[in-house]
Amino acid sequence: MGKEKNRAGEVLQILKTRYRQKPTTALAYHNTVQLLVAVILSAQCTDERVNKVVIPLFRKYKTAADFATADRKTFEKEIHSTGFYRNKAKNIINACKIINEQHNGKVPKTMPELLHLPGVARKTANIVLSEGYGIIEGVAVDTHVRRLSNRLGFTKHSNPEKIEKDLMLLFPKKDWNEVSTRLIWHGRAICKARKPLCASCPVNKLCPSAFKV
């Protein structure tokens, strides 16, 4: 494990040098309720598409009460292009009802309370906690993090929660948010799903999958 931690640390340091932006989500939002909604909408959808959808959406819906009282059919049409719009609409409206009724309209600040909300798994909860409150509870595992974690040999699992546990063992807590964000950026820029650009990859010498995918 010691050697693996050292290799993982080297990979992260290289990615920090390559991607110097502040480790933050690319999703657009103005408050934690809208952040939660944006993250739910981002499932199986690009951040770019979500951001186009939420520009008019967040002018209309600003608070948990606004989302909780939304007309389901109208809301489905408003988020239709993000995909899986029926489930997303149902989860967002029901989650905001709970937030409005049980948490005084404020998005809860603990992992158990967030996981109690419809449509919220650990990835969403991790992003809301880190972005909205500066609380680091784990590593947000999306499709990019899952793919790169396997290619880099950080995990052998496909289940996001098992991948998260492996990453939490490999990296110190202070780097958990950095790990997720920079793996996402690297996945978009270089380590793409269908055709990774291994020749251009700054960590190819540390990657067991380099030039093999």
N, C-alpha and C positions, 0 to 999 in steps of 0.2 A: 504493500500500500504506500510505503514511503516513496518509492521510485515513481509510482503513478501520480502521487500528489505533486512531486517535483515537476514531472512532465506537464501535468495539468496547469501548474502555476506558470510554467514557461509559455504555454499556449496562451493563457489569459494575458500575460504581460505583453506578448507580441500583438495580440488583438487590441489591447488598450493603446498601444503605440500606433497601430494602423487606423483605429477608429477613435479619434480623440473627442468626439462629441460627448456632451453630458449624457450619461446613461438614463434616458427617459423614453417613455412611449411616444410613438408618432401619432397617436390618436388625438383628435381635437376634442376639447371639453372645457367647461368653465367652472364646474364644481364637481364634488365627488359623486353626486347622483348621476350627472351626465357622464362621468368617467365610467361608472358601473355600466350604464346603458351602452356606451361605446364599446366596452370590452365584450359585453354579451353579443353585440351586433357583429363583432370582428370574427366570431367563430366561423370557420370555413369561408372567410371573406377577406379581401385585402384591406389594409388600413386606408389605402387611397380611396377605395370605394366607400368605406364607412365614413370617411371625412367628408366626402361629397354629400352623402345622405344626411349627416348630422348638421350641416350648415343651416338648412331651413328647419330641421327637426328641433334643434335646440333654441331656436327663436320662439317656437311655439310651446315647448315643454321645458321648463326651467327647474322645477322642484319635484320631489317625490309625489306630492299631491297631484301635480299636473299629469304625470305618467300614470298614476293610480286610477285617475278618473278618465283616462283616454278612451275613446270609442274604439273597440277592438278592430272592427273592420276598417275603419279609417286609418288606424295605426298600422295595420298590416300593409295597406297600400303605400304608406309613407316609407316603410322600411323594406318594401318588396325586393328591391335590387340587391339586398345583402344576402339573400338566400335563406332558406329555412324560416321564412318570415312568420309563418303561423306560430311555430314553437317559440320563436324569439319574442313575438308580440305578447303571447300568453305569459311567458316567464318574466318579461320586463314589467308588465302591468301588475302581475301578482307579487313580484319582489318589491315593487314600490308601494303596494298596499301594505305589506308587512312593515316596510321601513316607515311609512307614514303613521301606521297604527301602533306599532310596538317600539319604535325608536325615535319618536317625535320628529319624523321627517329627515333624520340624519342617518347616513350610511354607517352601519356599525363598524367598530374598530378592532374586532377580534376575529380570528379565523373561524371558530365554531359558529359565531353568529352569522358571518358571511356565508358559510357553507349551508346554513339553514335556509337561505334565500333560493327560490326557484331559479334554475339556470346558472347557478354559481358553483363551479368546481374549484379546485385548488389554484389552477392557473389564473382564473379571474380574480379570486380572492387575493392572491399574491400581488397582482398588479394593482388592485385597488388599495391594498394596505401600503405598498411601497410608494406608489405615485401620489395617492391621496393623503396619506398620513405619515409617510417616512418611516413606516414600520416594516422591518424585514423579518418575515416568518419562514420563508422558503425560497425556492427557485421557480419562477414561472416557466412552465414547459409547454411551448407551442410546437407547431409542426417543424419549424426550423431548429429549435433546440433539440427536439427528439431526433431529427435526422443527423445533425452534427454530433450530438453526444454519442450516437452509435458509430458514426464514421471515425470519430477521433478515439474511439475505444474507451470512452468514459463510462459506458454502460453496455450491457448486453440485452437490456430490456426494451420492450416496445410500449409498455404501460407507463403513462406519464407520471403517475405517483411513484412508481419504482425507480424511474429515471431521476426524478427529483431527489429521492433518498440517496441515490448513488452520487449525485452532484453535490449534495449537502455534506457528504462524507469526504469528497475530494477537495472541496474548496472551503476556506474559512468563511464564517458567517458574514464578515464585512464585505466579501466579494460576491455574495449570492445574487444581488441585483445586477452587478457588472457582468457576471457570467451569462445570465439570460439575455441581457440587452446586446452584448457584443456577439454572442453566437447568432442572434437573430440578424444583426447587421451583416455578419460574415456570410450567413446563409443566403441572404438576398443578393449580395455583391459577388461572391466567389463560389461558395460551396452550394451550388444550386441543385435542385432535386434531380433533374434529368441529365444535366451535363455540367458537372463541377469543373471549374477552371483551375485544375491542380497545378498547372505550370505557373500560374500567377499567384498561387496561394502562399502567404508568408509563413504558414505553419506546416508546409508539406513534409518537411524533414522530421516532424514530430507526429505525423499522422499515419497510422497503420493502413489507412485506406487510400492514401495518395496514389494516383494514377492507376487505381484498380477498379474504380466505379465505372 
